[in-house]
Structure formats: C-alpha cells, structure tokens
C-alpha cells in the first residue's frame, strides 16, 4: 500500500547540511493555470503521478533571475552562474508520497550552464535570449528561444507587484512550497530534494502575458486568465543528492 502524499508545508521538511548545488532564486513571477490531471499524467516521469489539490493540478510558468549557482560548498559563480530563467512546470508525487515539480522546459540565457544541465542532469534546458527589467512596481521578463528549439518560442510577462501576503492560502503553498524535483536520469526515475527559507510572497497583477512556451512544452495552450499570479523577491536554495523514487502512487 502506497503512503499518502506528504503534507503541504510552508517550511522545508529538513535541512540539507551537505548540498550538491547552491543558488539563489530572485524576483520570481509565478503564473499558474488549472489543468485536468489526465491531460498531463502522460508527461510525468515513471514512478510519479500528478499532484492534485481538490482534484485539480496545475501548469506553472515561472520567470526569475538565477543568481550565483555553486557546487557543494564552493562560492557561487558570478557570471556563468547568474542569468534569467523561465520554466514551464508540472506538479508530481511519487510512491513515497514526496511532492515535487517536473520541468517540461527551462529557458536560460547562458549556453554553458544549459549544456551542463542537459548533459549532467538530463534536464530540458534551452538556450534563449532573455532579459528581466524592473520599472517601479512592475517587472517584465522576456525570452526568445535560440537552441535547440522550437526556435523563436517566446514569452513576455509583465507583473505589477502588490502587497505582501501575511497568510498564504493552501493553494499558494501548494504551488510554491515544493521541496523536490522529479526527473529521469538514464531512464531511471530520480528525486532531487531542495531546501530554502519560507517564501516571502506578494500578490501580483498580470499586466502582460504573451507566450507560447507552454504549448512548446507539449501542453495545451492556456485558456483564460491564470488562477494564481504571485511574486517573490526570492530565497537562497540548497539542493541535496538525488534519490530514486520507490513505487508508483495510487492517484
């Protein structure tokens, strides 16, 4: 009998004393649409199923600035480890009840980190021309894909940052407080845990959203307004060693 999914917690379930990777995620815009779990189940790695809240799962478009990626306890790299990123992600749970995210695409503006992530972690990183620009209380994230394709897949997201959220809702925790990543490495399912301080979250208004990254990632193009738009100034992050999920959970 498979265990139930872990509780949704605003704080990481445990510290990572000896990190594999360190980095900071800054100036994040979280944009989410609800989707039917059956529409995305076939896009998840073996050993996982869609993670749901009240029978619904979500596709996320998350734009931010990656800052000073570092290995182990070494200092983060200022240039190659610092770049804009925009990812398309789904929500997953494995046979041990561990909740996580599954990345369908990760656009980044530094070619060498893209190549390293594709080869070393089998992550779907893509090289893109990108920028993050702030103007008062609005932030604009732009991306145009270079390689490997589809060339020209793009996004332009502008959010207006609102008030700090004192008590995030269960949905807001579900979409942001994810303490691991599910992926397949050499055809084997893997789980990469992470830990960071509790998210400082703000309400946000989606001013502009012109994108085709979701469809380029093999998902139905979003219809209608997103169900959640959030902003965070960011957090420092630690990733632990990968572990293999055990079993396939019962939805």
Secondary structure, 3 states (H helix, E strand, C coil): CCCCCCCCCCCCCCCCCCCCEEEEEEEEEEEEEEECHHHHHHHCCCCEEECCECCEEEEEEEEEEEEEEEECCCCCCCCCCCEEEEEEEEEEEECCCCEEEEEEEEEECCHHHHHHHHHHCCCCEEEEEEEEEEECCEEEEEEEEEECCCCCCEEEEEEEEEEECCCCCHHHHHHHCCCEEEEEECCEEEEEEEEECCCCCEEEEEEEEEECHHHHCCCCCCCCCCCEEEEEEEEEEEEEEEECCCCCCCC
